[in-house]
Structures are given as C-alpha cells and as structure tokens.
Amino acid sequence: MAESVYIRVAPQYINFVNQIMEGYEYLGVVTTVNRTEGLLVVRATPDTCADVREILRKLPLPIEFV
C-alpha cells in the first residue's frame, strides 16, 4: 500500500523537488496536484515514507506539509 505525502512549495521549486526525488532513485514519485499553488504529492511505500519526509524537511527551501 502506498503512502502519500502532500507538500506545498513555491511554484518555481516544483521541478527542483522532482529532480531531488529522481536523484534518490524514485524513493518517492512526485506528482503535481496544483501547479499554481505549488501543491505536490509524493507517493512512497510504507517502508520509505519516513525517509521521504526527512529528505523533504532538509531541502534548502520552504516546504509546508499539508
């Protein structure tokens, strides 16, 4: 079963977040929910969800978990 992590970033950072997750060999898969609001969902497995949240917390940009 997949775990979904919803986040909000400034729209100019959407591609950056996607590239970071790609760099982690798709530890989580990023989907844009609303481009103008910067709302993203990162789909992960139950085993990788905590790692995904930790990676997102440490990114050098403001992220809101929703």
Phi, psi and omega in degrees: 000138183274151174250139180246129177246113179266133178223160174234130177228165172298138184308329180291347180261359182303310181296323178300313179299317179299316180295322178298313180294324175297322179296335176269026178055045176058044172305327173217150181255125184269133173230134177277124178270315179215106185296318184292331178268351182071027181272123182234156169236134175249116180267129182223175174267164176303327180286334184253355185301316180297321178295318179300313179299319180295316178299314181296320179299327185269359178293146183277050177206157181289126179232133175251124174277128183239000000 
